[in-house]
Amino acid sequence: MPLILLVDDEPSQRQALRRVLETRDYKVAEASGVQEAETQYNLAEFDLIVTELKLAGASGAELIRSASPVPVIVMTNYASLRSAVDSMKAGAVDYLAKPCSDDDLLNVVAAALPRQGRADGTSKQYHQPTRQFFQGQCPTLRKLDEQIQKVARTDSTVLIQGETGTGKELTARRVHTLSRRNGRPLVSLNCAAIPESLIESELFGYEKGAFTGATSNRMGLIEAANGGTLFLDEIGELPQSAQARLLRFIQEGEIRQIGAVSSKTVDVRLICATHRDLSALASRNEFRKDLFYRINVLGLTIPPLRQRSVDIASMAQWFAATVAEKLGIQPRALSENAINVVAQHPWPGNVRELEHAVERGLVMAEGEFVEAFDMGLTSIAANNHDASLSIVAGATTEIDTGDPLATDEELSLEDYFMRFVLEHQDSMSETQLAQKLGVSRKCLWERRQRFGLPRSQPSKRGQR
């Protein structure tokens, strides 16, 4: 798989170029300038570099010289005959003026890549750790794995549901990998990350002149996934105007670019994911019912990490091995104390939070083992303990269950959370509550939703 480095100080430009290149299965890395490219990467490892000529600090011409013999394509918003000649003299293999069409870029890249080779005529080889999937002992997870394998055999639309951080995108990738489409692209889009005004052009593409700023034809993500799989993450955030157009694509297998007269037929498998209750949204007319019925063909529900306690310790050790390989650093196992802390932590951010904690521990660890404080868990445990004491103290005076009050050991972390919020939400702000509980404001909000604890009304606080 060719490895390409994009160097541009405009993040939006890099993102647009990256998306085009990844539709052809190129592996892409990014840098915002020459200094970042030279310090963060070994330039000799790349098959091709695509750089803007005018950059803050050193110019793209400097990169041409320092990257030699790796071929470099120059792209610039400030095109002129002089700059083109100078770039070619410096050693650039080609020159493109922005904006250029997707086809022009892909053609120039394809033409430049065969020129690169080693002196002995062999091609470069890259070591890329294979992304494995954790196989736990949790019965729910094993059932999910069986369902994934069944779902992967078909081309039916899939709806993946689960809390934030449970691994919905990883599940979608596994479905794609196990399917007959695994040789074709998997194109992903987070519907919550794209402005409403741009979502339709991202999905369907547009023709030159369709609107102000449309200076060339642009392929949409659905067409880019032709023959493969389109993964729409957080589809519950998709604007209703785009929902209607997406419905036609699902029903007819056709798309029409913005500004185009005719439609195109595409062969794309659709996988959707959300942390929201789409059925409830549809009943409130906040999500199109007909679209919900269309995408809810094969359903996969991912359990939160707190329901997979039997797997938490072994999953942490698994992450310690896979993350170390990914980062290219010395592998370390978790200490016995760290494993105990990990097993007792509530993990509101689910698998993603656990993976990031292990990664932090591997980077920060200095001894033979990864300790709890290396992962940043010591202070969290202390905050939870302080919060627990406050809750129990408040519960003795405010909560009458009719039975003798449960002791600290008999109360679960969820009980602690609910009691503490109910006891202090009228006297503390959301930020103060989150700090006392040792969680983020986002985590506090998500737990409120899960436990059915609405935020106190401002009017009540103002009457005190």
Secondary structure as GFF3:
##gff-version 3
##sequence-region A 1 464
A	DSSP	beta_strand	3	7	.	.	.	ID=ss1
A	DSSP	alpha_helix	11	22	.	.	.	ID=ss2
A	DSSP	beta_strand	27	31	.	.	.	ID=ss3
A	DSSP	alpha_helix	34	40	.	.	.	ID=ss4
A	DSSP	three_ten_helix	43	45	.	.	.	ID=ss5
A	DSSP	beta_strand	48	52	.	.	.	ID=ss6
A	DSSP	alpha_helix	60	67	.	.	.	ID=ss7
A	DSSP	beta_strand	72	76	.	.	.	ID=ss8
A	DSSP	alpha_helix	81	90	.	.	.	ID=ss9
A	DSSP	beta_strand	94	97	.	.	.	ID=ss10
A	DSSP	alpha_helix	102	112	.	.	.	ID=ss11
A	DSSP	three_ten_helix	113	115	.	.	.	ID=ss12
A	DSSP	alpha_helix	139	152	.	.	.	ID=ss13
A	DSSP	beta_strand	158	161	.	.	.	ID=ss14
A	DSSP	alpha_helix	168	178	.	.	.	ID=ss15
A	DSSP	beta_strand	186	190	.	.	.	ID=ss16
A	DSSP	alpha_helix	199	204	.	.	.	ID=ss17
A	DSSP	beta_strand	205	206	.	.	.	ID=ss18
A	DSSP	beta_strand	218	219	.	.	.	ID=ss19
A	DSSP	alpha_helix	221	224	.	.	.	ID=ss20
A	DSSP	beta_strand	229	233	.	.	.	ID=ss21
A	DSSP	three_ten_helix	235	237	.	.	.	ID=ss22
A	DSSP	alpha_helix	240	252	.	.	.	ID=ss23
A	DSSP	beta_strand	254	255	.	.	.	ID=ss24
A	DSSP	beta_strand	264	265	.	.	.	ID=ss25
A	DSSP	beta_strand	269	274	.	.	.	ID=ss26
A	DSSP	alpha_helix	278	283	.	.	.	ID=ss27
A	DSSP	alpha_helix	289	295	.	.	.	ID=ss28
A	DSSP	beta_strand	298	301	.	.	.	ID=ss29
A	DSSP	three_ten_helix	305	307	.	.	.	ID=ss30
A	DSSP	alpha_helix	309	327	.	.	.	ID=ss31
A	DSSP	alpha_helix	336	344	.	.	.	ID=ss32
A	DSSP	alpha_helix	350	364	.	.	.	ID=ss33
A	DSSP	three_ten_helix	373	375	.	.	.	ID=ss34
A	DSSP	alpha_helix	378	398	.	.	.	ID=ss35
A	DSSP	three_ten_helix	408	410	.	.	.	ID=ss36
A	DSSP	alpha_helix	413	424	.	.	.	ID=ss37
A	DSSP	alpha_helix	430	437	.	.	.	ID=ss38
A	DSSP	alpha_helix	441	451	.	.	.	ID=ss39
A	DSSP	alpha_helix	458	462	.	.	.	ID=ss40
###
